[in-house]
Amino acid sequence: MRFISTRSEGGEFFSASDAILKGLAPDGGLFIPENIPSIPDTFTLTKGSWYALYQAMLPYFEGDELEGDLEEICRNAFNFPIPFHSENGKDTLELYFGPTAAFKDFGARFLAFSMEKLLSRRNEEITILVATSGDTGGAVASAFHSRRNLSVKVLFPKGRVAERQRMQLTGWDGNVSSYEVDGSFDDCQRMVKEAFMDPELKGLSSANSINLGRLLPQMAYYVYASSVYKLKYGEDAVFVIPSGNVGNATGAYWAKAMGAPIKRIVLAVNANKPITDYLESGEYRPRASVKTLANAMDVGAPSNIERLFSMFPDIDTFRENVSAYSVSDDEIKRTIKEVYDESGYVICPHTACGERVRRDHVQEEHSVVVSTAHPAKFNDIVEPLIGRELAIPRTLFDIMHKKPVSTEIEADYHLLFS
């Protein structure tokens, strides 16, 4: 299996391990497989979710130096459940049972275990740069903390993350440093990209969803979840995915291309609408991000759109395969309250975007909304709407009692290395 850049035509080829360590292709593009493989004939649901994820990823590591380590990495990285919540014929895929109570734990933990193994074997060291609008940084900090041969710099926009998310971003020491950037998430993401393109800076990599090692586990849990759904209902799944940087949705499209039983994929975005605007106008225009209640989706220039464009290169093909709908803050609040009043089920603001889109735009009797984070991470938004306090997951409780450590900087990547 070989990987190429989204920006190269017949250019350089890379192994999975090299793509994971580099993070970004030398030409500034994102790594994609030369050809998307099929799900292995041996794929099974009988050995647990972690084993299903391992089998889904195995074709991407054919002939790679990590091929023989992949089963062990997956067993260690995916040591938490992937449950469905079913209510009145509606399914929600709960992806928040990892250490930081967000779906980002899948990719972050796989990436950390893989990088540590590769760097130890090669006797190399790497500095990870990660821009976050909420959950990514906490998941990466947790996954990479105390890992050998690795240091991490987490960048997040000042005043634009929930307080409990901020605790998860700043409660670290040792090899993890946190930077509170005077700007937006897009500024943080730009700083990371500019640092990568600086020839003076060596030994850098990324843990954002631009990194192949983040994306492959997300692809794998869609293979798993759609297979569970098919077994349960006898039909292909319709996934409604809350989307910001579009890595989660890209994983679903790769799973579908592999042959996973996915009928279609619907994106739910907040007031940041470059994708819905592109679908309407046919002209893609990134823009400055807008602050919303679903802050992890506050992305005005989604990096992974480049991978979607590589799959669906013109507007007609894009429209045939991608649908997306925008949800306002008022609709987010209304949906959280609606769902709780109907069933007592509590969802976070990001999941509420998906649920609103399902209720308003997805006509199929059965569909799956992807729940991306535990609602207790957004207590200041959710609790006033449902009228009660939420229990705090143990992992979140523990980090809330750590001393926060961060450095405030301007939106200039040079300051990360001064």
N, C-alpha and C positions, 0 to 999 in steps of 0.2 A: 504494500500500500504506500502510495506517494502523495504528498501534499504540495499544492502550488499556491501562489498569491492570487487574490481576487483581481489584481492589477496587471498580471503577467499573461502574455499569450505565448505559449511554448517556451516559457522561461525556466528558471531554476526549480529543481525538485528537492523536497525535504522529507525526512522521515517524521513519524509522529513525535518521537522524542525530541528531535531537533526543533520542530515547530512549537512544542510545548515550552521548551527552554527559551526560545527566542521571543515568544509572545506575539510579536508583530513581524511580518515579512520585511526583508531588507528594503523593498521599494515602498514601504508604508502601507501595503495592503494587508488583508486578513487571510489566514491560511484556510484553505478549503481542500477537500479530497479531490484528487485527479478525477476519480469516478466514485460516486456514492455506491457502496456495496449493498448486497442483499442481507436480510436477517439470516443467520445460520440455520440450516435445517435442524440442528440439534437444540434450538432454542426451547426452553422449558420454563414453566411456572412452578414446578413441583419442588424446587430446591431453595425457595425463598427469593425475596425481591432483589437482594444484593447479587445473587447468582444470575438472575435474569438480566440485570444491568451489565454484569460482566460479559455475558454472552452477546449482548447487543453491541458492546464496544469492541469485542475481540477482532472483527474483520478490519477495523481501523489500525490495528497493531500487528497485522500480519507481516512477519519478517522484521519487526522492530525489536530493539534491544529490551524493551519492556514487556514483550509478549509473554515471556515465561513468568514475569512478576505480576501480571495483570490480575490474576485471580486473588492473590494475597492482598493486593492494593484495594480491590473492590470490597473484599470481606472486611477490611479494616475501616475503609472510608464510609461505607454505607451500612453502618451498624445501628440503624434506626428504621422504624416502619414507614410505609407509604400507604396510608389508609384512604379509602373512599368513605365519605359521609353521604348517606342516601336519605332523602327526605321528599316524600310525595312524588316519586318518580324522577327526582332531580338529583344528580350526583355532583359532589364536590371532591376534587382530588386534593387532599391535605398534604402539602409538601413542607410543613414547618416543624417536624419532629426532630430535627437535628440540633446540635449544640447551641446555635444562636437563633432558633425558632424562625428560620426563614429558608426558602427553597435554595438560596445561595449556598447552603451548607453542602449540597451534593457536589457542585463543581469545585468549591474551595477546598474541601477535604481531599477529593481525588487529586487535585492539582498539587496540594502540599505533599501528599504521600509519594506521588510520582516524581516531583522535582527533587525531594530529599533523596530518593533512591538513586536517581540519575546523577546528581551532583556528588554524592558520596562515592559513587562508582568512578566518576571522572576526576575526583579530587578538585572540584571547582566550587566557586561561591558566586551567588547571584543576589542582587538587590531587586526586590519586587516593588513596583510602583502600582498603586491601585487607587483609582478615582471612584468615589461612591456618592450616591444620592440618598443613601439610607442603609440598606441591608448588606450590600456587597462587602463593604469595609469591615463590618463586624464579623462576618463569616470568614473573611480572609485572615483577619487578625487572630481569631480563635484557631483556625486550621493551621496557621503557620507559626504560631507562638512556640518558641523553644525548639523549632525544627533546625537540624544541623545544616550548615552551609548556606543558610538563607537569612536575609534581613528584609524587613517590610516597611514601606512608607505609605501610610494611608492618608489620602487627601479627601476632605469633605467640605461642602459649602457652609460657611458660617451662618447660623440662624435658619438653616433650611432642612434640618433633620429633626425628627421627634426626639424628645429628651431621653427616652429610654434607648433609642438608637444611638444617641450621642454617648451614652454611658458605655455601650458596647464598642464604640469606636475609640474611646480614650482610656479604657481601663486596663491598659497593657504596659508591659515594660520589656526589658531585655532587647530582643531582636525586632520589636515592633515599635514604630514611632508614628504618632498621629499629627496631622497638620490641618488646622482650621483655616480655610482659604477665604479671603474676602472676595467673594464672587459666587457664581452659580456652579452647578454640577458641570455644565458645559465648559466652564473655565478650568475646572479640575481635570476634565477629560482632555482638554487641549494641552494643558501643562504636561500630562503624561506623554502624549504623542510628540510634543516638541522635544521632550527629554530623550525619547527614543531616537529621534532624528539628529540629535547632536552628536557629531563624530567624536567629540572629546570625552563623552561619557561611555564607559564600558561596563559590561557585566550587568545590564539591566534586563528585566523581563516584566511581564504584566500578569496580573491575576484578575483583570476585568474579563467580561465575557468575550472580548476580542481574542482571548487566549483559547486555543483549540482545546486545552485540557479542562476548561470550564464548560465548553459547549457540548463535548461528547457525553458527559453524564446526563445532561439535560435531554439530549437526544434519546439516551438509553431509558430514562424513566417514562418517556412517551411510548417507546416500544412496549415496555412493561405494562403501563396503565391501559393502553389501548387493547392489549391482549387480554388483560383481566376483564375489561369492559365487554369485549367480544364473547368471552366465556360466559359472562353473566347474562347478557341480553341477546346474544346471537346476532348482533349487528355492529357495524363500524361506528366508531365514536366521532362525535362533533366536539372539538375542544374550543372553549372560550378562554383566551389567555390574556390576563392583564399585561400590558406591554409598555416598556419605557425604552431601554436600549436594544430591545428586540432579540436578545440572545435566547431567551426562553422560547419564544415563538420560532426562531430559526431552528432550534433543536427539534421542535415538533415537525417542521417541514422536512428536515433530514430524515426523521423517523418515518414519515409518510413516504418519502422517496425510497427508503429501504424496503418498503412493503408492509409496514405496520398497518393494522386495520383502522385507519383514520379516514373518515368520510370527508371532513373538511375542517379548516382551522379559521377561527374568527378572533381578531385582535380587539381588545378593549383598551382604549387609551384615555387619558384624562384631558385636561384643557391644552396639553401640548400635542399639537395635531399635524406634524409634518407628513405623517403617513396618510391620514384621512384626506388632507389637502391634496396630496399627490394623486390619490385615487380619484378625486373629483376633477382636478385640473389637468393631470397628465404631466405636470412640471414639478420636479422635486426641489424644494427649497428649505434647507435647514434654517433654523431661527433660534433666537435666544429663548431659553426655557422660562416657563411660567410656574410660579409656586402654587401648589395645590395641596389638598388633604392627602392625596396618594403620592407622597413626596418621592418615593423610590422610583416613580415613573415620570418624574419631572425632567424630561430629556427632550431638548429641542433639535438635537443633531445625533440621532441614534447610530452608533458605530456599526451595528450588525446589519443595517439596511444594505450595506455593501455586499454582504453574503446573500441576502435575498435578491438583490439585483443580479448577482451572478447566476441565480437559479431562474429568475424571471426577468430577462434583460430589457424587455420593452413594456410599455404601459398596458397593451392589450393582454399580454401573457400575465403580467402582474395582476391585473383586474380579474382574470380568470381564476387565479389561485389565492389571492389575498383579499379579505374583506376586513374592514376596521371601522369602529364607531367610537365617538368621543363621549365622555361622561363628565358632567359638571360637578363641582363640589356639592351643590344642593342635591343633586341626584345621588351622590355618594352617601350623604347623610340620610336621605330618605330611604335608600335601599338597606342600609344597616338597620334602621328602625323597623322597616317592613319585615325583613327576614326574622328579626328577633321576635317581633309581635306575633308572627305567624307560627313560629316553631320553637322559639327559645334558643335557636342557633345563633352564635355570635361570629361575625366575620370582620376582617380588617378593611380599611378603606380601599386597598388595592383589589382585594377579592370582591368588594362591593362594585367596583367598576365592571368586573366580569359578570357578576350576577345581574347588574342593570342591563348590560348588553344582551344577556340571555333572555331576560324577560321582555325586552323591547324588540329584539331583532332575530332571535333564533327560534324558528317555528317547530323544529323537531321535538317530538314528545320527550326524547331522551337526549341529554347533552351533559358535558362535563365542564364545570367551571374550575379553573385551576386556582387554588387558594395558596397564596405565595408567602404569607407571614402570619404569625400568631397575633390575634387581636390585642393581646395584653401589651404588645409593643407600642400600641397607639391608644393607650388608656385615656389620654386627654381628649381624644376625639370620640372614642367609642362609648365610654362609660356614661357621659351625659345623655347620649342618645338612647341607651337601653335602661338607664336608671338604676344601675347597680355596679359594684366594683367587680373587677375580673381577677381571678386567681392568676398568679404570676408563675410561669414555668420555672423550675428550679434553676436551670442554667442562667436564665435572665436575672433571677433574684440574686444569684451569687455575684454576677458581674456588677450589679447595681451598688454593691457594697465595696467595690474596689476604688482606690483613689484615682480620679481622672487626671491624665497627663496629656497635654497637647501643646502645640506651638502655633500661634496665629501668624499667618504670612499673607503677603499680597499675592495676586495671581501671576506669579513669575516662577517658572520651574527652577531657575538658578538658585533660588532661596532654599530649595530642598537639599542642596549640596554645599551650602555655605557654612 
